Amino acid sequence: MPRKNNDTELMVKRLKESPAYKIAYHDDDFIDTDNLRPVRLQLELLKPELILRKQKIVSTIVVFGGTRILEPRKAEARVRKIEAKLKRKPGDGALKKQLRIAKAIRAKSNFYDEAREFGRLVSEECQMLNEHQFVIVTGGGPGIMEAANRGAYDVGAKSIGMNIAIPMEQEPNPYISPELCLQFHYFALRKMHFFLRAKALVAFPGGYGTMDELFEALTLVQTGVVKRLPIILFGEKYWRKLIDFEYLVKEGTIDEEDINLFIYADKAIDAWNYIKYFYESRSNSRTRPL
């Protein structure tokens, strides 16, 4: 029995709905396969690069730090809230632990203000209409990253947020320039973009992520993969207690001169002045491409 015309129309419709019919670069299931990982890596390197070029981003200063460090008023409010709960349940061990941690965060909340001031100082002095030098770049999240982006926002300057897609969904902080709010899947490509234009790295108190980026930078400079650039550990008391660099020297696992790859700072103006002095004292400040 011959098929009706509407049967052929349904057949064509099914063909067009088949995954095989999709154009390759419109096929998300295809793009997400293991075989296409090299292509995804290439795209994740290329897209941010083209965006940064279009926005005339010449150089950057990378700011890292803890996502949990709040601005002072929020840190204080959190302490008060937990204290109120503890008054109702004075024997609650979990609340006592929460209060201890909240007070520790409150004690570090001044770093939020310093990061914000650092972002403001750098952005106010360096950004011009036709090109953007020493643009603040962060991991795009809350805490210290938010503060640094916010400092640039305070003076109407551009700043970059390099967000990462992780299981615990990370929202970009609201102070990033929309045209420079990037998102990455691969940590490796994100790290590369952090350093491709970096002229300095400032590490505020933080956890695993902050230490990861700090030691990445120290390793790149120590091994000569990139030329020397200012690396500033913000909050000397915190960093000296956290990492005993002198012990590494004593144990012979780093050279004594490796301690000179970084300095400590406790004020935004001191960190910024050191970066300026570093480049004013050197005629060639360009880093070798990664």
Secondary structure, 3 states (H helix, E strand, C coil): CCCCHHHHHHHHHHHHHCHHHCCHHHCHHHHCCHHHHHHHHHHHHHHHHHHHHHCCECCEEEEECCCCCCCHHHHHHHHHHHHHHHHHCCCCHHHHHHHHHHHHHHHCCHHHHHHHHHHHHHHHHHECCCCECCEEEECCCCCHHHHHHHHHHHCCCCCEEEEECCCCCCCCCCCCCHHHEEEECCHHHHHHHHHHCEEEEEECCCCHHHHHHHHHHHHHHHCCCCCCCCEEEECHHHHHHHCCHHHHHHCCCCCHHHHHHCEEECCHHHHHHHHHHHHHCCCCCCCCCC
